[in-house]
Amino acid sequence: MAADDNCFSCAFGDLTLTRASRSHSRTEQNLQAWDAADELLLAHLAEQGVADGARLLIANDAFGALVTALPTNTAIAFCSDSFLAARAARANLLANDKPDAHIAWHTSLDAPQQPLDYLLIKLPKNLSLLEDQLYRYRHLCSASTQVIAAGMVKHMSAGAFDLFEKLLGTTATSLAKKKARLIFCTPQENCRQSGSSPYPLRYAFEARNLTLSNHANVFSRASIDIGTRFFLQQLPRAEAPLHIADLGCGNGLVGLAVAQQMPQAHIDFYDESHMALASAKQNMCDHFPQRADQCQFIADDCMASANADQYDYIFCNPPFHQHNVVGGFVANQMFHDARRALKTGGEFWVVGNRHLGYHVHLKRIFGNLVQVAANEKFVVLKVKKR
Ligand SMILES: C[S@@+](CC[C@H](N)C(=O)[O-])C[C@H]1O[C@@H](n2cnc3c(N)ncnc32)[C@H](O)[C@@H]1O
């Protein structure tokens, strides 16, 4: 991507924004770190004027376009479920010589306390996350809080509108501009008091005698993914005190199954979603309270922070999209990181849809490959670090 392509001209001035990605994938490098919904929201705020000292909460700012653009004489709570989003936002503030003393950094699980003049939400694709956030933040709103959500029309569903109406107050939408739209909501006391959050969701997985707790933004939060189910049927057993990683752990089910089959294993869980890590931790504490203390729950971009040569096994059901972008670039980064983090002789086990062609990449990176199992939809592959 040329440097000019990183130039974001918005109503608060010109910025240089990147996705701060480690990926060398062309597809990902060619993607912008903002969208027309960011532009529309910032244009609306600039037109109105944001008062000195205004208290804002920004949820789901994908790469920090909002937090970097908004005036620094405000008090901003940055709330995100994504480790990658917070990393990109910090990098973009730094790259644009913006201080961050006015910003309080929160994960999606925190409960910020400051009353709000503005609640600004970039609409997530996942309505459960939106629902969780409205329950989580609505007590910070009063009738004078401006609640504004922004999204691309293609990702905006009637369900989002209904959630604002039900959980916060009277809701209206703007006209679309460049395929983006704003949602405006006026908080009302009777809505703000109604109901309570259904999250985390819990369900039983009888085949393994496990009950799983799932925060709102977790993969397969309402039922078990069929790929994961197939993966679990193939997992190896071992008695030795091995060092294992569950990479892209979601609710930690793969790691829990490993804990059942490897009674002495020490397991680390990696994910970029804070809700995933919190769910995995809860599930380990519920089912293996004595072992949970030795586990690490690591917010990371793939396994960037892992020491080299430390794991005997790494298990992974890779994501096939990130921040609304479909592509194999995250899986590919995971494969490279896993190779680095494995001990010599260690094994990397992957489940994936047959059509994703993981075998090609794995064979290129590891120089060997065994197909452990396959059905009409999925394959389980293993490779060894030599
Ligand atoms: C297909 S889900 C698998 C979840 C779980 N292992 C299972 O099988 O149910 C992929 C997981 O990768 C995580 N993920 C996506 N991008 C990531 C990244 N760059 N680094 C670490 N984890 C990531 C997602 O949050 C998600 O939990």
The ligand as a MOL file (V3000), in Angstrom:
LIG
                    3D

  0  0  0     0  0            999 V3000
M  V30 BEGIN CTAB
M  V30 COUNTS 27 29 0 0 0
M  V30 BEGIN ATOM
M  V30 1 C -12.5400 -20.5740 14.6690 0
M  V30 2 S -12.3590 -19.8460 16.2570 0 CHG=1
M  V30 3 C -11.8640 -21.2680 17.2100 0
M  V30 4 C -12.2350 -21.1760 18.6710 0
M  V30 5 C -12.0530 -22.4560 19.4720 0
M  V30 6 N -10.6880 -22.9310 19.4160 0
M  V30 7 C -13.0060 -23.5190 18.9810 0
M  V30 8 O -12.5620 -24.4180 18.2430 0
M  V30 9 O -14.1910 -23.4430 19.3160 0 CHG=-1
M  V30 10 C -10.8660 -18.9200 16.0500 0
M  V30 11 C -10.4130 -18.1080 17.2510 0
M  V30 12 O -9.2450 -17.3550 16.8480 0
M  V30 13 C -9.2800 -16.1040 17.4910 0
M  V30 14 N -8.4200 -15.1590 16.7270 0
M  V30 15 C -8.7380 -14.4610 15.6070 0
M  V30 16 N -7.6860 -13.7330 15.2110 0
M  V30 17 C -6.6910 -13.9630 16.1020 0
M  V30 18 C -5.3620 -13.4870 16.2330 0
M  V30 19 N -4.8360 -12.6320 15.3450 0
M  V30 20 N -4.6280 -13.9160 17.2760 0
M  V30 21 C -5.1460 -14.7920 18.1890 0
M  V30 22 N -6.4090 -15.2770 18.1120 0
M  V30 23 C -7.1570 -14.8750 17.0740 0
M  V30 24 C -10.7570 -15.7300 17.5050 0
M  V30 25 O -11.0150 -14.7580 18.4970 0
M  V30 26 C -11.4110 -17.0840 17.7780 0
M  V30 27 O -11.6010 -17.2850 19.1460 0
M  V30 END ATOM
M  V30 BEGIN BOND
M  V30 1 1 1 2
M  V30 2 1 2 3
M  V30 3 1 2 10
M  V30 4 1 3 4
M  V30 5 1 4 5
M  V30 6 1 5 6
M  V30 7 1 5 7
M  V30 8 2 7 8
M  V30 9 1 7 9
M  V30 10 1 10 11
M  V30 11 1 11 12
M  V30 12 1 11 26
M  V30 13 1 12 13
M  V30 14 1 13 14
M  V30 15 1 13 24
M  V30 16 1 14 15
M  V30 17 1 14 23
M  V30 18 2 15 16
M  V30 19 1 16 17
M  V30 20 1 17 18
M  V30 21 2 17 23
M  V30 22 1 18 19
M  V30 23 2 18 20
M  V30 24 1 20 21
M  V30 25 2 21 22
M  V30 26 1 22 23
M  V30 27 1 24 25
M  V30 28 1 24 26
M  V30 29 1 26 27
M  V30 END BOND
M  V30 END CTAB
M  END
